Amino acid sequence: MESPMLTTSRRSSSCVGRGMIKNRTMTTTARDITLSMILLKRRSPPVPQIPFRPGPSRKTGWPYPLDKAANLFYQFVLLVQPEDVNQHLRHRLVQAWGNELVYLSLGVQGPGQACNLRDNGFNVIVGQRPGKTYEKAVADGWVPGETLFGIEEACQKGTIIMCLLSDAAVMSVWPTIKPYLTPGKALYFSHGFAITWNDRTGVVPPKDIDVIMVAPKGSGTSLRTMFLEGRGLNSSYAVYQDATGKAFDKTIALGIGIGSGYLFETTFIREATSDLTGERGSLMGAIQGLLLAQYEVLRENGHTPSEAFNETVEELTQSLMPLFAKNGMDWMYANCSTTAQRGALDWMTPFHDAIKPVVQKLYASVKSGNEAQISIDSNSKPDYREKLNAELKALRESEMWQTAVTVRKLRPENN
Ligand SMILES: NC(=O)c1ccc[n+]([C@@H]2O[C@H](COP(=O)([O-])OP(=O)(O)OC[C@H]3O[C@@H](n4cnc5c(N)ncnc54)[C@H](OP(=O)(O)O)[C@@H]3O)[C@@H](O)[C@H]2O)c1
């Protein structure tokens, strides 16, 4: 997770606060929008805050989340009077995204982005192949022939093709999509995978379209939940190809529309490599490895499953993580017992030294395209789903995660 303050101090990169829309001088000449925003905020008079009020804004009919976006936009632009902001923002967004946006497939990431865009007033249609997910889309309110189509028909109708197929599916569906990528349209991704490793995926877009990305740093479910709570999930953004001169506008408009908390700049290759490293590392792979190693050592030394689980996982997720998220690890270190403090300070370095070579190996494997190839190869096998399910079943049935089921049931709120 990238902190905006770190970003500004470390390099001249950019973060766009929720609702930020392009300020032409800044975006064309400098990418450090966070720094600019901070300076503007310091110089500007207090900005009126619009309280969280889901539903359409009374003034403009524009739903709440863009009210908030517009509020930030106002902080940034300053020239626009608050009452004009929504209209101005809407105008910019409409200019950017044209008539129709197509959303390709409602998997995990898809529903969150599609519903947030729809609730934000965007003109969204969905392209989904027939099957269970199509039926679910109907149940979720997408109307066949009006807002829900097959993939081909949706691509034909749409001006921005939001390609949220699974990474393996993009390769097989690409020949279907490509003929509809006519001049002036945009192709949108939420992951740099297909483009970064297009020597392996075959996804080479025509030169006369925009190719853009907004990559939320979390699941579609979180994106939707946080949006409904009036919060936002951070996303990175990138423009790979700007054929129309409006690719940046489209990207930021979509970044706001899907419910991003703030947007930080990346490139397709940087997003793809950091994302694959993150999910294999501290977000999923490494954390499971670390938790299991500690759980096993405690169990091997006679601790009960309950004790091993509580000391390894439950305390982490229930007590520490919320504080860690709110205040940072430095705060955690400063606000625990002196015994915990001494031990954590002494042991952080041995853990770091043991783990860093593994992360370096992982990064090299990602950078070389090896991890992408493994993913492509395994996802393309006909028995992939069965094998994956067997691996997931083994994880689910492991002692540590079975203990988790019991411990969760014992939480007071579940009784
Ligand atoms: N999941 C996340 O947390 C997350 C976070 C950030 C970014 N992303 C990115 O968002 C994109 C979508 O990820 P996802 O996790 O939402 O993928 P997913 O859940 O696996 O979604 C798959 C979608 O692709 C469709 N699909 C699969 N194979 C197909 C085929 N051969 N032909 C046509 N449609 C096919 C599926 O339809 P059926 O249901 O009919 O199979 C489903 O709608 C990826 O680029 C991913 O990297 C995901």
The ligand as an ORCA input file, in Angstrom:
! r2SCAN-3c Opt
* xyz 0 1
  N     -10.562    -10.218     -7.989
  C      -9.943     -9.167     -7.502
  O      -9.889     -8.980     -6.305
  C      -9.275     -8.176     -8.424
  C      -8.716     -6.999     -7.877
  C      -8.163     -6.045     -8.726
  C      -8.122     -6.303    -10.088
  N      -8.632     -7.474    -10.591
  C      -8.569     -7.694    -12.029
  O      -9.890     -7.644    -12.556
  C      -9.983     -8.540    -13.667
  C     -11.113     -9.509    -13.416
  O     -10.757    -10.311    -12.300
  P     -11.831    -11.168    -11.532
  O     -11.164    -11.648    -10.288
  O     -13.118    -10.425    -11.422
  O     -11.988    -12.393    -12.519
  P     -13.033    -13.550    -12.383
  O     -13.848    -13.467    -11.157
  O     -12.296    -14.799    -12.606
  O     -14.018    -13.161    -13.557
  C     -14.127    -13.907    -14.572
  C     -15.170    -13.343    -15.496
  O     -14.690    -13.700    -16.764
  C     -15.691    -14.504    -17.399
  N     -15.050    -15.545    -18.212
  C     -14.158    -16.481    -17.788
  N     -13.785    -17.242    -18.825
  C     -14.463    -16.793    -19.909
  C     -14.492    -17.153    -21.267
  N     -13.719    -18.139    -21.731
  N     -15.304    -16.472    -22.077
  C     -16.055    -15.451    -21.628
  N     -16.076    -15.036    -20.369
  C     -15.280    -15.695    -19.507
  C     -16.470    -15.136    -16.262
  O     -17.734    -15.514    -16.718
  P     -18.392    -16.852    -16.077
  O     -18.764    -16.466    -14.685
  O     -19.526    -17.127    -16.980
  O     -17.307    -17.907    -16.074
  C     -16.520    -13.993    -15.257
  O     -17.575    -13.120    -15.556
  C      -8.626     -9.227    -13.793
  O      -7.841     -8.522    -14.712
  C      -8.051     -9.069    -12.406
  O      -6.651     -9.122    -12.397
  C      -9.221     -8.388     -9.791
*
